[in-house]
Every structure is written in structure tokens, then in C-alpha cells.
């Protein structure tokens, strides 16, 4: 009889379960560095959504933005199909700040925003680009009537639109067009202001524009660098990646000067013009098999500013209502992945608005408060990960801890324990997950089979003994795998202890 300590390792569902060096499932958790070496991973809990403001929009949210005025006051904006909103600090309600007449965003389009000095600028392709001066913050208005665009960014004093429409040429999905330098509302072509455009041929439609110390246009089948050179050319365009681009525009996110997105075959990182696969052999096949990409326009992506995490939220093929139900989570420092259930319809990066004691009365009781009082949500200006419902109610992520669900790879434990008899089967006597958090409740399920081509037979779920931490199972087989569920309030999970012995030959 021997107790084997099996550290939790990378989530790699794309690999065969038998002999997989990683976990087959790591759900409702986030990945961090392990302490056991050899690719070990510590799993951390995720909190479910908790209501921050019971406000509403005319229709589902289609975009969001943050900024601040000259005095450093935080600003939070959002949009639906017909209306642009700001979150009013005094009431936590969405307040209409649309131009007169509103907007007509079609179902598969989104609003995208960018800051330019004190201006917040947004575009939805169907209507003229919009702006508001955050120092005044009363109402959006047309930035220009000369051009519309799907994607927007700023670089070297220019506002840049990609995938454009204008009254002369109509829709040009491969065109980038930029304003006059330091003149975001001037889009008349001019050598003096340097306002101009460039068509990029051979790579399909533009899917996004990202910037670090340079500017990159991400297309369907390529990535092109825009470098400011001034003069009559203004920008020089250089092919950086040929034959590989972005398949889902909603997947693009920039974090700490690195750009991440989904291509046809999986997830990639663009850094300093160099493209690196980050999901191959790990989660690419799982995602492409799981996601309903016919509803990719409902995908949202955001970063957790305090935990080096990116969350891609999407509609899975198992979604009953056609709303986002799953998250794919990536630690962009460690390169590890996990998954989670979506508890809101829309996720976005935001900043906290300051609270007064009088405003806390809106929650009624302490049990209804959306986060603990040491959360940065209560002070203004802190970067936060927020969510919204399909009707615009705003949520923070300070609710109850979500139930962890893990599935290990498949082992042949007879090869991992002292085995003088040479038996190729083993008996599993007990299993103990190693985790921290005194209020966590662990349960174990054992999967067994005799041959690799047989179906796995799963035992009933066994709760771990409160004194020993072991779940007693007594299962004999040639191959073994384990499911671990931890509910309640837990703080870290990092390994599994398996009490097993070889089953003697006959």
C-alpha cells in the first residue's frame, strides 16, 4: 500500500486522457504558479457575480469604455443598439448621453471606444463616430460625417478607423483611414494635416487595430504594421504576418503591450510584431469543439488587472438560451488555462466609482452587499472586472465562491506504486485532495476501465471524511482517473493524494 502525491498540472484537454501530463478538466478556477515544480499549477477560486447596480438599458449591452476627467474622476460608459450611456456616480444608474436621435446598431455589430486626451470616442459602423468631452460629460455628438468604421484606435496623435464606409466608396473592409494629426474631428484628406487612408490588399477584412509602441492592423489572413514616417506617406505599411490573422474580431484584447486573439486554428499572442501560438496542444481543439461560433458576436473579453488573467466569455454549443454560458481563462504570465461558468451576459474592464455610507443603504442588509469591505470596489478609480446582464444590470465579482471541478488524466497506478508481483491492475483505497480553506467541502469520484478502448465507469460521488480528508472508495481496475469537486469557501487547491496498492496476479 502506498500514498501517491499527484500535483495538479496544466489544463490540457486537447491531449489524450491516458498519460496526459495535464488535467482533463479544470473548471471554475483560475491558474497560478505551483510549488511542486514539473509544471505544477495552483488553482485559485473564482467568485460568482453579485449585483452592483440594479440599473437597465433599452437592449443588451454592445460595448463599454472607461476614462477620467481632468480632475481624475472615473468615468464608465456603455452602449446598446440605440443608446449611449454613462454610469452616474450618485445613483449607479445608466444615464442616456446619446446624441439627438440616438443610433441604429445592427444585431451583429458592436460599439468600440478609445480615449483621445479628454475625449471618449466610439464607433459602431452603422452610425457616425461619436465623441464626448469627459470634462463636460453631457452628451455624445458626431466626431465626423465623412467616414464610419468598425474598429478604432489612436497612434502618434492620430485617430485611426479600420474597415470603413464613406459616401464615395461605400464599404471598404480592408481600408484604414486616419484623422489629421492632433485633430480627431478633421477627416478631410490633406497634406497639411496628414489625414489620409490606405487600402491593405490580400489579407481579407480588417478585424481590429492594436497599438503598443507601434500600430498593427489585424486582418483575417495577415497582420500589417503601420509605422509613422511623416511626409507625404504619413504611414509606412509592412507585412508582419502573412497567412495567419484573426477569425473573431470580438476576441482581440491588449494587455500590458501584448495582443491576444483567436485565429482559425486557435489562440495567439502578438508581441512586438511577432506571433506566438498559446493554445496549441492545450485548449485550441477543446475551444473550437465547445464554442458556438455562429454566435461569436456575443463573445466578450476582459482582463483581471490584479491577477494577470484574461477571460474570453462565449456561447457554447450546450447553451440553452443562446446567451454566453462559458469562460476560457488564460494566465498571460504563466501561460496556463482554465475554464468557468459565465454568471453574467457581458464582461468588461471598468473602474470603481466611490461610495458614500448613505449609498450603501440601497443594499438593505450586509448580506446583500456585492463585495467584502476590503474590496477595491468601494474606492474610486480602481481597475475592476465587471459584468452586465442582458438588460444592463451591473455586477461585480464578489459573490459566493464557485464550485471547483477537476478531472485528472488517466493513470495506470500499478506502475506508480511498489509492485514486486508485476501486477498490471491496482486497487484504489482512498483519495484525498489537498486544498486550503477550512469551509471547503471536497467530494471524489473514481473512473475506471480495463482497456483503453472501453468506456470509463464512474463511481458515485464520495464526500471526504472531515477527520482524515480521505474519501474511501475501494476500486480495482487497470486504468484510473479521478474527479474532484470542492464547494464552499476554499482558497487554494494544488494536488491529490491517492492511497493505492497493486492487485496481485492470479
ABEGO torsion letter per residue (X at the ends): XBBBBBBBBBBBAABBABGBABBABBBGBBBBBBAAEGGBBBBBBBBBBBBABBBBBABBBAEBBBBBBAAGBBBBBBBBAABBBBBBAAAGBBBBABBBGEBBBBAABBBBBBBBEABBBBBAGABBBBBBBAAAGABBBBABAABBBABBBBBGGBBBBBGBBBAAAEBBAABBBBBBBGBAABABBBAAAGBBBBBBBGAEBBAEBBBBABBBBBBAAEBBBBBBAEEAAGBBBBBABBGBBBABAAABBBBGGBBBBBBAAEBBBBBGGBBBBAABGAAAAAAAAABBAAAAAABBBBBBAAAGBBBBBBBBAABAAGBBABBBBBBAAAGBBBBBBBABABBBBBBBBBBBAAAAAAAGBAAABABBAABAAABBGBBBBBBBBAAGBBBBBABBBBBBBBBBBBBBAAAABBBAAGBABBBBABBBBBBBEAABBBBBBBBBBABAABBBBBBBBBBBBAAAGBBBAGBBBABBBBBBBBBEBBABBABBBBBBBBBBBX
